[in-house]
Amino acid sequence: MIDLRLLRDDPDAVRASQRARGESESSVDELLAADAQHRGALVRFESLRAEQKQLGKQVARAKGDEKQELLARTKQLAADVKAADLTVTETAEALRAAHLAVPNLVEDGVPPGGEDDFVVLKEVGLRPELDTVRDHLELGELLGAIDMERGAKVSGARFYFLTGVGALLQMGLFQLAMAQAVEYGLTPMVTPSLVKPESMEGTGFLGSHASEVYRLEADDLYLVGTSEVALASYHSGEILDLAEPRRYAGQSSCYRREAGSYGKDTRGIIRVHQFDKIEMFSFCRPEQSVEEHRRLLAWQEEMLAKVEVPYRVIDTAAGDLGSSAARKFDIEGWVPSQQRYRELTSTSNCTTFQARRLAVRYRDEDGKPQVAATLNGTLATTRWLVAILENHQQPDGSVRVPKALQQYLGRDVLEPVAR
């Protein structure tokens, strides 16, 4: 949720953020109205309660007709207080609904526009010059690394098996990523894949992204699309010591319905229903969040350099941020078979938006509780196998193993297997 004090003090800033996102400003006006109605209801309730308490003292001292009149007033006042209390509850619910409908404020400098309006910040690495280009699925089948046919047989479209060196390649990638995370002081975590509704709502995934989420109705639980959900909720309702940022690296399986992606990326493992990921997550003081965001991005770039994949960094446009992010940087790896860059990582600064929903706080220098900031960033995921296989392919169908991964696979080349 956004800070209501900011909304009251500078509603035009919130409206400007909505315009940058390409969203309606009416939700801002609705939130302002709901806030005013709730505050008015609180004032009326508190006024009536004060009158009720004062009247109780008068009744105790009164006698005769005066007492009877006061008792009659007390009865009416009790009904008024009960009605006012109900109005407070109703307006609080309306305020929460209106509050949840307004996305995070866009950070200054974020490009306006939609999905195609990103700004390329830099390109790193040389694209391979290949006479014959095999895509990752053809390479994966040659190597005995990916089995889409049996994935579909067992689970349906957009499911797969990683087999043999494919499984080892992912495990090695994740070991490399987790080793880097530990080197930089992040706490390694294996997180739940099923979470309660309040965890999903608290991180902002039940708004515009709700259609992407798998729900187990019988248990009222959700399958996460990222360990960000569990990590953000890990400290919900707590007051943290944030003298230094508190950082985690969570490994989990992730699940996405891919609603609305019919016909897109149906070949291979670029867009699938289940994949694995290591996600960095940070809690820090709000004034540290911009610097922390750049730090997460640098760690992502370090990982891409280790697996020797050409990439570019983009500053995502406001309309493509998602409701929780104030700013998001993506790293896109070069995919030779498509002759274009595809997203491999993203890192988002969610400022205080998630923590306010989840009641994650810290104490300032005066000992007063303040809302923390949260940030997230991918450190490795199954999709990286696409870029690794394609960028390191050899003419005979073998694939060179990046030097940093060789220790985990026990070889420097992945050879085709007999079919």
C-alpha positions in Angstrom: 0.0 0.0 0.0 1.1 3.6 -0.6 1.6 6.0 2.4 -1.7 7.7 3.1 0.1 10.7 4.5 1.8 11.2 1.2 -1.6 10.9 -0.6 -3.1 13.6 1.7 -0.1 15.9 1.4 0.6 15.5 -2.4 -2.2 13.7 -4.3 -0.9 15.2 -7.5 2.3 13.1 -7.1 0.1 9.9 -6.9 -1.9 11.0 -9.9 1.3 11.6 -11.9 2.5 8.1 -11.0 -0.8 6.7 -12.3 -0.4 8.6 -15.6 3.1 7.3 -16.0 1.8 3.8 -15.5 -1.0 4.4 -18.1 -3.6 3.8 -15.4 -6.7 5.8 -14.4 -6.4 8.6 -11.9 -9.9 7.9 -10.7 -8.6 5.3 -8.2 -6.6 8.1 -6.5 -9.8 10.2 -6.1 -11.7 7.1 -4.8 -8.9 6.5 -2.2 -9.0 10.2 -1.1 -12.8 10.0 -0.7 -12.6 6.7 1.2 -9.9 8.1 3.5 -11.9 11.2 4.2 -15.1 9.2 4.9 -13.2 6.8 7.3 -11.6 9.7 9.1 -14.9 11.4 9.4 -16.5 8.2 10.8 -13.7 7.9 13.4 -14.2 11.5 14.5 -17.9 11.0 14.9 -17.5 7.7 16.8 -14.9 9.1 19.1 -17.0 12.2 19.8 -20.1 10.1 20.6 -18.0 7.8 22.8 -16.6 10.8 24.7 -20.2 12.1 25.2 -21.3 8.7 26.3 -18.6 8.5 29.0 -19.4 12.1 30.2 -23.1 11.3 30.3 -22.4 8.2 32.4 -20.7 10.4 35.0 -23.7 12.8 35.0 -26.2 10.0 35.5 -24.3 8.8 38.6 -24.7 12.2 40.2 -28.3 13.0 39.0 -31.6 12.4 40.8 -35.3 12.4 40.0 -36.6 13.7 36.7 -33.1 14.8 35.7 -31.8 11.3 36.0 -34.7 9.9 34.0 -34.0 12.4 31.2 -30.3 11.5 31.2 -31.1 7.8 31.2 -33.3 8.3 28.1 -30.5 10.2 26.5 -28.0 7.4 27.5 -30.2 4.8 25.7 -30.3 6.9 22.5 -26.6 7.6 22.7 -25.8 3.9 23.1 -27.7 3.3 19.8 -25.9 6.1 18.1 -22.5 4.8 19.3 -23.3 1.3 18.0 -24.3 2.7 14.6 -21.2 4.9 14.5 -19.0 1.9 15.3 -20.6 -0.1 12.5 -19.9 2.9 10.1 -16.3 2.9 11.2 -16.0 -0.8 10.3 -17.7 -0.3 7.0 -15.6 2.7 6.0 -12.4 0.9 7.1 -13.3 -2.0 4.8 -14.0 0.5 1.9 -10.8 2.3 2.6 -8.7 -0.9 2.5 -10.3 -1.9 -0.8 -9.6 1.5 -2.3 -6.1 1.4 -0.8 -5.3 -2.0 -2.3 -6.4 -0.7 -5.7 -3.7 1.9 -6.0 -0.2 0.7 -7.1 3.1 1.8 -5.7 4.4 5.3 -6.6 6.8 5.2 -9.6 10.3 6.2 -8.8 11.6 9.4 -10.4 13.4 8.7 -13.6 11.4 5.6 -14.6 10.6 5.7 -18.3 6.9 6.3 -19.0 4.9 4.0 -21.2 4.2 0.3 -21.6 6.0 -3.0 -22.2 7.9 -1.8 -25.3 9.0 1.6 -23.8 12.0 0.4 -21.8 15.3 2.1 -21.9 18.5 0.0 -22.6 21.1 1.0 -20.0 24.0 -1.1 -21.4 24.9 -4.2 -23.4 27.6 -6.6 -22.1 29.5 -9.4 -23.9 30.0 -10.6 -27.5 27.3 -12.4 -29.2 28.5 -15.8 -30.6 29.0 -16.1 -34.3 27.4 -19.3 -35.3 27.1 -20.8 -38.8 24.5 -23.3 -37.7 22.1 -22.3 -34.9 20.2 -25.0 -32.9 17.7 -23.8 -30.4 17.8 -24.9 -26.8 15.2 -27.7 -27.2 17.0 -29.3 -30.1 20.3 -29.1 -28.2 18.6 -30.4 -25.0 17.2 -33.4 -26.9 20.6 -34.1 -28.5 22.3 -34.0 -25.1 19.6 -36.0 -23.3 19.0 -32.9 -21.1 15.3 -31.9 -21.8 12.3 -34.1 -22.4 9.2 -32.1 -23.3 7.3 -35.0 -24.8 7.2 -37.0 -21.6 6.6 -33.8 -19.7 3.4 -33.3 -21.7 2.4 -36.9 -21.3 2.7 -36.8 -17.6 1.4 -33.2 -16.8 0.2 -31.5 -20.0 1.5 -28.7 -22.2 4.3 -26.4 -20.9 5.7 -29.1 -18.6 9.0 -30.9 -19.0 11.6 -33.1 -17.5 15.2 -32.0 -17.0 17.2 -35.3 -17.5 20.8 -36.3 -17.1 23.1 -33.4 -17.8 20.1 -31.0 -17.9 19.3 -31.8 -14.3 23.0 -31.5 -13.4 23.3 -28.2 -15.2 20.4 -26.6 -13.3 21.7 -28.0 -10.0 25.2 -26.7 -10.8 23.8 -23.3 -11.7 21.9 -23.1 -8.4 24.9 -24.2 -6.4 27.0 -21.5 -8.1 24.3 -18.9 -7.4 23.8 -19.9 -3.8 27.6 -19.9 -3.2 27.7 -16.3 -4.5 24.8 -15.3 -2.3 26.5 -16.8 0.8 29.7 -15.0 -0.2 27.9 -11.7 0.0 26.2 -12.4 3.3 22.8 -13.4 2.2 21.1 -16.1 4.3 20.2 -19.2 2.2 16.6 -20.3 2.5 14.5 -23.1 1.1 11.0 -21.6 1.1 7.4 -23.0 1.0 5.7 -23.2 -2.4 2.3 -22.9 -0.8 1.2 -19.7 1.0 -1.9 -18.3 2.6 -4.0 -15.6 0.9 -2.7 -12.8 3.1 0.9 -13.6 2.0 -0.1 -13.5 -1.7 -2.2 -10.3 -1.2 0.5 -8.7 0.9 3.1 -8.9 -1.9 0.7 -7.6 -4.5 0.1 -10.7 -6.5 -3.7 -10.9 -6.2 -4.3 -7.7 -8.1 -3.6 -7.5 -11.8 -1.6 -10.7 -11.6 -4.3 -12.8 -10.0 -5.0 -14.7 -13.2 -1.4 -16.0 -13.2 -1.7 -17.7 -9.8 -2.7 -21.3 -9.1 -5.1 -21.6 -6.2 -6.0 -24.7 -4.1 -9.5 -23.9 -3.2 -10.1 -26.8 -0.9 -7.2 -25.6 1.3 -7.4 -21.9 0.6 -3.7 -21.8 -0.3 -1.8 -20.5 -3.3 1.1 -21.8 -5.3 3.8 -19.2 -5.5 5.2 -17.8 -8.7 8.3 -16.7 -6.9 9.8 -17.2 -3.5 9.5 -13.5 -3.1 6.1 -14.1 -1.6 7.3 -16.4 1.2 10.4 -14.3 1.8 8.4 -11.0 2.1 6.0 -12.6 4.5 8.7 -14.3 6.6 8.9 -11.2 8.9 5.2 -10.1 8.6 4.0 -8.5 11.8 7.6 -8.1 13.1 9.8 -5.2 14.1 13.3 -5.8 12.7 16.7 -4.5 13.6 17.7 -2.8 10.3 21.0 -1.2 11.3 22.1 -3.1 8.2 19.9 -4.5 5.4 18.6 -8.1 6.1 19.1 -10.2 3.0 18.0 -13.7 2.0 18.4 -16.0 -1.0 15.4 -18.3 -1.3 15.2 -21.4 -3.5 11.9 -22.7 -4.5 9.8 -24.3 -7.3 7.6 -21.7 -8.9 4.2 -22.1 -10.6 2.5 -19.8 -13.1 -0.7 -20.4 -15.1 0.6 -18.3 -18.0 -2.9 -17.0 -18.6 -3.1 -15.0 -21.7 0.0 -16.5 -23.3 -1.7 -18.9 -25.6 0.5 -19.5 -28.6 3.5 -17.7 -27.2 6.8 -19.5 -26.6 5.2 -22.9 -26.8 8.5 -24.6 -27.9 10.9 -25.5 -25.1 11.3 -24.2 -21.6 11.1 -20.4 -22.0 7.5 -20.1 -20.8 6.4 -23.0 -18.7 4.0 -23.7 -15.8 6.7 -24.9 -13.4 10.3 -23.9 -12.9 12.9 -23.4 -10.2 14.5 -20.2 -9.0 16.8 -18.6 -6.5 15.5 -15.2 -5.5 17.3 -12.6 -3.5 15.2 -10.6 -1.1 16.2 -7.6 1.1 14.6 -5.7 3.9 16.2 -2.3 4.5 15.4 1.3 5.6 13.6 3.2 2.9 16.4 5.7 2.4 18.8 2.8 1.6 16.5 1.2 -1.0 17.9 2.9 -4.1 21.5 1.9 -3.3 20.3 -1.6 -2.3 18.5 -1.9 -5.7 21.8 -1.2 -7.5 23.6 -3.7 -5.3 21.1 -6.5 -6.3 21.5 -5.6 -9.9 25.3 -5.8 -9.7 25.1 -9.3 -8.1 22.8 -10.4 -11.0 25.3 -9.1 -13.5 28.1 -10.9 -11.7 26.2 -14.2 -12.1 25.6 -13.6 -15.8 29.3 -13.0 -16.3 30.1 -16.3 -14.6 28.0 -18.2 -17.0 29.4 -16.2 -19.9 26.1 -15.2 -21.5 25.9 -11.9 -23.5 23.2 -9.6 -21.9 21.7 -6.2 -21.7 20.3 -4.3 -18.8 17.0 -2.4 -19.3 15.1 0.1 -17.2 11.5 -1.1 -17.3 8.8 1.4 -18.3 6.2 2.4 -15.7 3.4 0.6 -17.3 5.2 -2.7 -17.1 6.3 -2.5 -13.5 3.6 -4.5 -11.7 1.7 -3.0 -8.8 4.3 -3.4 -6.1 7.4 -2.1 -7.8 8.5 1.5 -7.9 11.3 0.7 -10.3 12.5 -2.5 -12.0 15.6 -3.4 -13.9 15.6 -6.5 -16.1 18.6 -8.3 -17.5 18.0 -10.0 -20.8 20.2 -12.7 -22.2 21.0 -13.1 -25.9 19.2 -16.1 -27.4 20.9 -16.9 -30.8 18.0 -19.0 -32.2 15.7 -16.0 -31.8 18.3 -13.4 -32.6 17.0 -11.3 -29.7 17.4 -10.7 -26.0 15.0 -12.5 -23.6 14.5 -11.8 -19.9 16.6 -13.8 -17.5 16.4 -11.7 -14.3 14.5 -8.8 -12.8 15.1 -6.8 -9.7 12.5 -4.6 -8.2 12.5 -1.9 -5.5 9.1 -2.1 -3.8 9.9 0.6 -1.3 7.5 0.4 1.6 4.5 -0.9 -0.5 4.7 -4.6 0.5 6.0 -4.0 4.0 3.1 -1.7 4.8 0.7 -4.4 3.8 2.6 -7.1 5.7 3.3 -4.9 8.8 7.1 -5.3 8.6 8.8 -2.4 10.5 12.0 -1.3 12.1 12.8 1.3 14.8 14.3 4.6 13.9 16.9 6.5 15.9 14.2 7.7 18.3 12.9 4.2 18.8 9.7 4.8 16.8 8.5 2.0 14.6 8.7 2.8 10.8 7.7 0.8 7.7 10.6 -1.1 6.1 11.4 -1.2 2.4 11.6 -4.5 0.5 13.5 -5.4 -2.7 13.8 -8.6 -4.7 15.9 -9.9 -7.5 16.4 -13.2 -9.5 19.8 -14.8 -9.0 19.3 -17.9 -11.1 16.3 -19.7 -12.7 15.5 -22.6 -15.1 15.2 -20.2 -18.1 19.0 -19.5 -17.8 19.5 -23.0 -19.3 18.1 -21.6 -22.6 20.8 -19.0 -22.9 23.6 -21.2 -21.6 22.9 -24.0 -24.1 22.4 -21.8 -27.1 25.3 -19.4 -26.5 27.8 -22.2 -25.8 26.8 -24.6 -28.6 29.3 -26.2 -30.9 28.9 -27.2 -34.6 28.6 -30.9 -33.7 25.7 -30.3 -31.2 27.9 -30.4 -28.1 27.8 -27.6 -25.6 30.8 -26.0 -23.9 30.3 -25.8 -20.1 31.1 -22.3 -18.7 34.3 -22.4 -16.6 32.5 -21.5 -13.4 30.1 -24.4 -13.8 32.6 -27.1 -14.7 33.3 -28.0 -11.1 29.6 -28.8 -10.6 29.3 -31.0 -13.7 32.7 -32.6 -13.7 33.3 -31.9 -17.4 34.0 -29.0 -19.7 31.8 -30.2 -22.6 28.4 -31.7 -22.8 28.3 -34.3 -25.6 25.4 -35.6 -27.6 24.1 -38.9 -26.5 23.1 -41.9 -28.6 19.4 -42.0 -29.2 
